[in-house]
């Protein structure tokens, strides 16, 4: 049988808490991998610059 966290969260078990915490951590890790915060992490691929047409 699973233990309850507190009296106000009767239907939220420890297993539910651990599962939701793990899923939240996975979500944040995926966001960090998809959207790097540092400038050095960007631009690992080839850079393409647009050239203005000559007049």
N, CA, C and O atoms as a GROMACS GRO file, in nm:
protein
  220
    1UNK      N    1   0.084  -0.117   0.000
    1UNK     CA    2   0.000   0.000   0.000
    1UNK      C    3   0.089   0.124   0.000
    1UNK      O    4   0.195   0.125   0.063
    2UNK      N    5   0.047   0.226  -0.069
    2UNK     CA    6   0.128   0.347  -0.078
    2UNK      C    7   0.094   0.443   0.034
    2UNK      O    8  -0.019   0.447   0.082
    3UNK      N    9   0.194   0.521   0.075
    3UNK     CA   10   0.173   0.620   0.180
    3UNK      C   11   0.118   0.748   0.122
    3UNK      O   12   0.147   0.783   0.007
    4UNK      N   13   0.041   0.816   0.199
    4UNK     CA   14  -0.015   0.945   0.157
    4UNK      C   15   0.082   1.056   0.196
    4UNK      O   16   0.153   1.044   0.296
    5UNK      N   17   0.087   1.162   0.116
    5UNK     CA   18   0.179   1.274   0.143
    5UNK      C   19   0.126   1.361   0.257
    5UNK      O   20   0.200   1.387   0.352
    6UNK      N   21   0.005   1.404   0.250
    6UNK     CA   22  -0.048   1.490   0.355
    6UNK      C   23  -0.199   1.484   0.357
    6UNK      O   24  -0.261   1.425   0.268
    7UNK      N   25  -0.258   1.544   0.457
    7UNK     CA   26  -0.404   1.537   0.468
    7UNK      C   27  -0.478   1.615   0.360
    7UNK      O   28  -0.590   1.579   0.324
    8UNK      N   29  -0.417   1.722   0.307
    8UNK     CA   30  -0.487   1.801   0.206
    8UNK      C   31  -0.476   1.740   0.067
    8UNK      O   32  -0.554   1.774  -0.022
    9UNK      N   33  -0.383   1.650   0.047
    9UNK     CA   34  -0.363   1.587  -0.083
    9UNK      C   35  -0.396   1.439  -0.073
    9UNK      O   36  -0.308   1.354  -0.088
   10UNK      N   37  -0.520   1.409  -0.046
   10UNK     CA   38  -0.558   1.270  -0.018
   10UNK      C   39  -0.537   1.176  -0.134
   10UNK      O   40  -0.496   1.061  -0.113
   11UNK      N   41  -0.563   1.219  -0.255
   11UNK     CA   42  -0.553   1.129  -0.369
   11UNK      C   43  -0.415   1.131  -0.434
   11UNK      O   44  -0.393   1.060  -0.532
   12UNK      N   45  -0.324   1.209  -0.383
   12UNK     CA   46  -0.191   1.223  -0.443
   12UNK      C   47  -0.093   1.140  -0.361
   12UNK      O   48  -0.054   1.180  -0.251
   13UNK      N   49  -0.053   1.022  -0.413
   13UNK     CA   50   0.034   0.932  -0.339
   13UNK      C   51   0.179   0.966  -0.363
   13UNK      O   52   0.212   1.049  -0.448
   14UNK      N   53   0.266   0.901  -0.289
   14UNK     CA   54   0.411   0.921  -0.308
   14UNK      C   55   0.453   0.879  -0.447
   14UNK      O   56   0.539   0.942  -0.508
   15UNK      N   57   0.392   0.774  -0.499
   15UNK     CA   58   0.424   0.726  -0.634
   15UNK      C   59   0.385   0.831  -0.738
   15UNK      O   60   0.459   0.854  -0.833
   16UNK      N   61   0.270   0.894  -0.718
   16UNK     CA   62   0.228   1.002  -0.809
   16UNK      C   63   0.325   1.119  -0.803
   16UNK      O   64   0.359   1.177  -0.906
   17UNK      N   65   0.370   1.153  -0.682
   17UNK     CA   66   0.464   1.263  -0.666
   17UNK      C   67   0.596   1.233  -0.735
   17UNK      O   68   0.651   1.320  -0.804
   18UNK      N   69   0.648   1.113  -0.718
   18UNK     CA   70   0.774   1.076  -0.782
   18UNK      C   71   0.761   1.074  -0.934
   18UNK      O   72   0.852   1.116  -1.005
   19UNK      N   73   0.650   1.023  -0.983
   19UNK     CA   74   0.629   1.018  -1.128
   19UNK      C   75   0.618   1.158  -1.186
   19UNK      O   76   0.676   1.186  -1.291
   20UNK      N   77   0.544   1.245  -1.120
   20UNK     CA   78   0.531   1.381  -1.173
   20UNK      C   79   0.662   1.457  -1.163
   20UNK      O   80   0.691   1.539  -1.250
   21UNK      N   81   0.740   1.433  -1.059
   21UNK     CA   82   0.871   1.498  -1.046
   21UNK      C   83   0.965   1.451  -1.156
   21UNK      O   84   1.038   1.532  -1.214
   22UNK      N   85   0.964   1.323  -1.186
   22UNK     CA   86   1.050   1.270  -1.292
   22UNK      C   87   1.009   1.325  -1.428
   22UNK      O   88   1.095   1.360  -1.509
   23UNK      N   89   0.881   1.333  -1.453
   23UNK     CA   90   0.834   1.387  -1.581
   23UNK      C   91   0.866   1.536  -1.594
   23UNK      O   92   0.896   1.583  -1.703
   24UNK      N   93   0.860   1.609  -1.485
   24UNK     CA   94   0.896   1.750  -1.488
   24UNK      C   95   1.045   1.767  -1.516
   24UNK      O   96   1.084   1.855  -1.593
   25UNK      N   97   1.128   1.683  -1.456
   25UNK     CA   98   1.271   1.689  -1.481
   25UNK      C   99   1.302   1.657  -1.627
   25UNK      O  100   1.387   1.723  -1.688
   26UNK      N  101   1.235   1.558  -1.684
   26UNK     CA  102   1.256   1.523  -1.825
   26UNK      C  103   1.214   1.639  -1.914
   26UNK      O  104   1.280   1.667  -2.014
   27UNK      N  105   1.105   1.705  -1.880
   27UNK     CA  106   1.058   1.820  -1.958
   27UNK      C  107   1.161   1.933  -1.957
   27UNK      O  108   1.188   1.991  -2.062
   28UNK      N  109   1.218   1.964  -1.841
   28UNK     CA  110   1.318   2.070  -1.832
   28UNK      C  111   1.446   2.034  -1.904
   28UNK      O  112   1.508   2.120  -1.967
   29UNK      N  113   1.488   1.909  -1.897
   29UNK     CA  114   1.609   1.866  -1.967
   29UNK      C  115   1.588   1.874  -2.117
   29UNK      O  116   1.678   1.918  -2.190
   30UNK      N  117   1.472   1.833  -2.165
   30UNK     CA  118   1.443   1.842  -2.309
   30UNK      C  119   1.441   1.988  -2.354
   30UNK      O  120   1.490   2.019  -2.463
   31UNK      N  121   1.386   2.077  -2.272
   31UNK     CA  122   1.383   2.219  -2.308
   31UNK      C  123   1.524   2.275  -2.312
   31UNK      O  124   1.555   2.356  -2.400
   32UNK      N  125   1.610   2.236  -2.221
   32UNK     CA  126   1.749   2.285  -2.221
   32UNK      C  127   1.826   2.233  -2.342
   32UNK      O  128   1.909   2.305  -2.398
   33UNK      N  129   1.798   2.110  -2.382
   33UNK     CA  130   1.867   2.056  -2.499
   33UNK      C  131   1.819   2.118  -2.629
   33UNK      O  132   1.897   2.139  -2.721
   34UNK      N  133   1.691   2.148  -2.636
   34UNK     CA  134   1.635   2.207  -2.758
   34UNK      C  135   1.664   2.356  -2.770
   34UNK      O  136   1.684   2.407  -2.880
   35UNK      N  137   1.667   2.425  -2.657
   35UNK     CA  138   1.687   2.570  -2.656
   35UNK      C  139   1.804   2.604  -2.564
   35UNK      O  140   1.782   2.634  -2.447
   36UNK      N  141   1.927   2.598  -2.614
   36UNK     CA  142   2.043   2.625  -2.527
   36UNK      C  143   2.043   2.771  -2.479
   36UNK      O  144   2.007   2.862  -2.555
   37UNK      N  145   2.084   2.792  -2.356
   37UNK     CA  146   2.082   2.926  -2.297
   37UNK      C  147   2.210   3.003  -2.326
   37UNK      O  148   2.207   3.126  -2.330
   38UNK      N  149   2.320   2.935  -2.347
   38UNK     CA  150   2.446   3.005  -2.367
   38UNK      C  151   2.470   3.034  -2.515
   38UNK      O  152   2.424   2.960  -2.603
   39UNK      N  153   2.541   3.141  -2.540
   39UNK     CA  154   2.571   3.181  -2.677
   39UNK      C  155   2.672   3.085  -2.742
   39UNK      O  156   2.669   3.065  -2.863
   40UNK      N  157   2.761   3.027  -2.661
   40UNK     CA  158   2.861   2.935  -2.716
   40UNK      C  159   2.798   2.805  -2.765
   40UNK      O  160   2.852   2.740  -2.854
   41UNK      N  161   2.686   2.767  -2.708
   41UNK     CA  162   2.621   2.643  -2.748
   41UNK      C  163   2.551   2.657  -2.883
   41UNK      O  164   2.524   2.558  -2.950
   42UNK      N  165   2.523   2.780  -2.921
   42UNK     CA  166   2.456   2.803  -3.049
   42UNK      C  167   2.559   2.802  -3.161
   42UNK      O  168   2.679   2.820  -3.138
   43UNK      N  169   2.512   2.783  -3.280
   43UNK     CA  170   2.599   2.796  -3.397
   43UNK      C  171   2.695   2.682  -3.418
   43UNK      O  172   2.804   2.704  -3.471
   44UNK      N  173   2.659   2.561  -3.379
   44UNK     CA  174   2.747   2.448  -3.403
   44UNK      C  175   2.744   2.406  -3.549
   44UNK      O  176   2.838   2.342  -3.598
   45UNK      N  177   2.639   2.441  -3.618
   45UNK     CA  178   2.625   2.406  -3.759
   45UNK      C  179   2.684   2.515  -3.847
   45UNK      O  180   2.735   2.615  -3.797
   46UNK      N  181   2.676   2.497  -3.978
   46UNK     CA  182   2.729   2.598  -4.069
   46UNK      C  183   2.646   2.725  -4.064
   46UNK      O  184   2.523   2.721  -4.051
   47UNK      N  185   2.715   2.838  -4.074
   47UNK     CA  186   2.645   2.966  -4.072
   47UNK      C  187   2.620   3.011  -4.215
   47UNK      O  188   2.707   2.999  -4.302
   48UNK      N  189   2.501   3.061  -4.239
   48UNK     CA  190   2.463   3.108  -4.372
   48UNK      C  191   2.428   3.255  -4.361
   48UNK      O  192   2.347   3.294  -4.276
   49UNK      N  193   2.489   3.337  -4.446
   49UNK     CA  194   2.457   3.480  -4.445
   49UNK      C  195   2.391   3.516  -4.577
   49UNK      O  196   2.429   3.465  -4.683
   50UNK      N  197   2.293   3.601  -4.569
   50UNK     CA  198   2.223   3.645  -4.689
   50UNK      C  199   2.298   3.762  -4.752
   50UNK      O  200   2.342   3.852  -4.681
   51UNK      N  201   2.314   3.759  -4.881
   51UNK     CA  202   2.384   3.868  -4.951
   51UNK      C  203   2.280   3.954  -5.022
   51UNK      O  204   2.185   3.904  -5.084
   52UNK      N  205   2.301   4.085  -5.012
   52UNK     CA  206   2.211   4.178  -5.080
   52UNK      C  207   2.245   4.178  -5.228
   52UNK      O  208   2.363   4.168  -5.264
   53UNK      N  209   2.145   4.188  -5.316
   53UNK     CA  210   2.173   4.191  -5.460
   53UNK      C  211   2.249   4.319  -5.499
   53UNK      O  212   2.224   4.426  -5.444
   54UNK      N  213   2.341   4.307  -5.593
   54UNK     CA  214   2.422   4.422  -5.639
   54UNK      C  215   2.335   4.512  -5.726
   54UNK      O  216   2.253   4.465  -5.805
   55UNK      N  217   2.354   4.643  -5.709
   55UNK     CA  218   2.275   4.739  -5.789
   55UNK      C  219   2.360   4.803  -5.894
   55UNK      O  220   2.312   4.886  -5.970
   0.00000   0.00000   0.00000
